[in-house]
Amino acid sequence: MIKTHTLNCVILTLGIMIVVTTPAFAEFASNNGAPKGTSTITSTGVFSFNGIVFHCRAEGVTTAWTILTSGKVGEQAPTTKGPDQRFAIKWQTTAGDKKCMSTIGASEFSFTAGPCNIQLEQIAGKLTEVHGSIESECEIKIIGCDIKMPAAKGTKNKGLKSLNVANKGKNLGLTNTNLEGITYTSTGVGCTALGEFANGKISGLEAEMIGETLV
């Protein structure tokens, strides 16, 4: 049985790609001579829905950034200065390792998830605040429940609010994550135990892209 819901969160777990677009008067620029570089998670944040909180530790996480030329998502080329940026994060977690946990009732459960691609889009008249859309299907699995968040189609999973990008010296900071309004489906006997996933969001995710700034 498949249920479709609307929730106020974005799952960021095993893998995530973020493509950020800034206004025309600002571009991402590399300070290391290459179109890509490393980044550091300063806060993994939390995501919650229907009162259930999901959290992953930063242990073993790998992250990176890539500056992209303008164009359609998936067709842009790497560049040392451009209007778009992809932020990729991959959690090194497996079932039962307790790096990603959720508390349901009085019990704690570990969870895993697949890659999740998110495209972040500029807001007219704002330099550092961006909206997000689901670029490709995101999936999370916990105690017999498979949750899938489909790629943006029409107005669904598109133009979600919001987060900020801003310079931190010679680096670029990603802060104030507050993405909400995701439509998803859930399948499996464990979904009933988790209740209706609604009224949630992801907040508190912060990262620093090393050797990259807005110019």
N, C-alpha and C positions, 0 to 999 in steps of 0.2 A: 504494500500500500504506500502511495506517495502523497505527502501532504505539502502544500505550498503555503509559505508564510512570508510576511514582511518583517524584517528585524532591523535593528539599528546598530549593526556591527559589521566589521570586516575581519575575517579570520586571517591572521598573519602567523604562519607556523613554519612547516618544513621549508617552504620556498616561497619567496615573494618577489615580484618585480614591480617597480614603480616608475612610470614615465611622467616626468614633471614638465609642464610648459609654463614659461614666464611671459610677461607682456613684451611687446615688440621692442621697447626701449631698454630691455635687460636681457642678457644672455648668460648661460653657464660658460665658465672658462676654466681650462686646466692650468694649473701652476707647475705641473711636473713634466710638461712636454709631450704627454700621451693623452689619448682620448678617454682613458679609463684609469681607475685607481682604487685603493682600498678605502673602507669606511669602518666606523666603530659604532656599535650600539651602546648608547649611554643609558637608555631605559627601555626595557622590553614592553612596557605598558601592560594593560589588561584588556580583555574583551569580555563582555558580559551580556547575557540576554535572559529575560524572564527570571532575574535574580540569581542566575548561575554565572559564576566568574571563571574564566579560563585564563591561565597564565603559563608562560614558558620562561625558563631560566635562560640567561645569556651564555651559559656554559657550552662551549663548542661551536658557537655561532660563527658563520663566515658571511661577510658582507662586502659589496663592491659597488662602484658607480661607473656609469658610462655616459658621456655627453653625446647627443645625437643631433643630426641635421634636422631641418623641418621636413614635414611630409606625413604620410599616413603611418599610423602605428604598425610596426612590423616591417616597414620598408625604409626606415631611416638608417643612415650610415654613421658610424662613429666619427667624431670630429673633436678637435681640441677647443672649439668655441662654437656654441650653437644654442638654439632655443629650447631644446628638450633634454631631459636627463632620465636615465633608467637607474633605479636603486634596487639592487638585488640582494635578498637575504635568504640564507638557507640554515635551518635549524638541524643540528646533528642529533636527531632523536629517533628512537625506535620504540615499539610497543612495550610497555612495562618498565621503561628506564626511569620514569618519574621526572623527566626534565620538563615535560608539559603536563600540568595537572589541573583538575577541576574538582570543586567540592559540591557534591549533590546530596542534600540532606545532611546527614551526619558522617558521610563517607567521602573519601577522596578517590579519584580515578585518574589514571594517566590517559592521554589521548595522543593521536598522531594526525598528520594532515599532509595533503599533497601540495604542489606548487600553487601559488596564487598570484596572478598578474594584475596589477592595478595601474591605470593611467590617471595621472593627476593633471588637471587642466586649470589654466589661469582664470581668474575672476576679473572682469572688466574694471579697470581703474585701480586695481590693487597689485602691488609689486610682489609681495611675499606670500599672500594667502592663495591657496589653490583648492579646487574641488577634485574629486576622484570618481573614476568609473571602473567597474570590473572589466578587465581586458580579456581574460580567459577564465574558464570555470575554476572555482576554488572548492576544495573538499576537506572535510574534517571527519575523523572517525573516533567514536568513544562508546564504550560498552554496548556494542551491537547496533549502533546508530550511525548511519552514513548520511552526512549533510552536504549538499552540493549547492553552490551559489553560481548560477549561470552567468556567462558573459553578458555585457550590456546589450539590450535590444529595445529599441524605442526609448521610452522614458525609464524603463526598469533598470536598476543597477547602474544608472548614469547620473553624473553631476552630484555626487554625494559630498556633503560638507564634513569637514575641511581640515587642512593642516597648514603649517607655515614653513617656508624656507628662508634663511637669512645668513649673511656672512658672519663668521666667527674668526676674525683675523684672516689667515690665509686658507681657512677651511669653510665649508658650508654646513650649517646646522639644519636639521629637520626636527621640528617641534610642534607642540600644540595639536597633536593628532586627535581628531574627533569625527570619525567617519560613521555615518548612520544611514539607514533606509535601504538595507539589502533585502532583495527577494530571494528565497531559497526553497529547496525541497529536502525532505527528510525521509529515509527509508530504513526499516529494520525494527526488531522487537524492542531494542533499547531506546528508541525514540519516545515511546510511551512513558518510560521511567523518567525521562528528562523533561517531560511536560512540553508545553507550547513555547517554542523559541520566538519571543517577540520582545519589543521594548528594550533593545540592547544597543550597545555601541562598542567601539574600540577607542581607548583613550590612553594617553601617556607615552606612546611610542616616541622615542627620541634617538637620533643618530647624528653622527658627524662625518661628513665626506672629507677625507684628507687630501689636500692639494687641489681643491676646487673652490671657486667662488662665483658669485654673481657680479657681472660687470655691466 
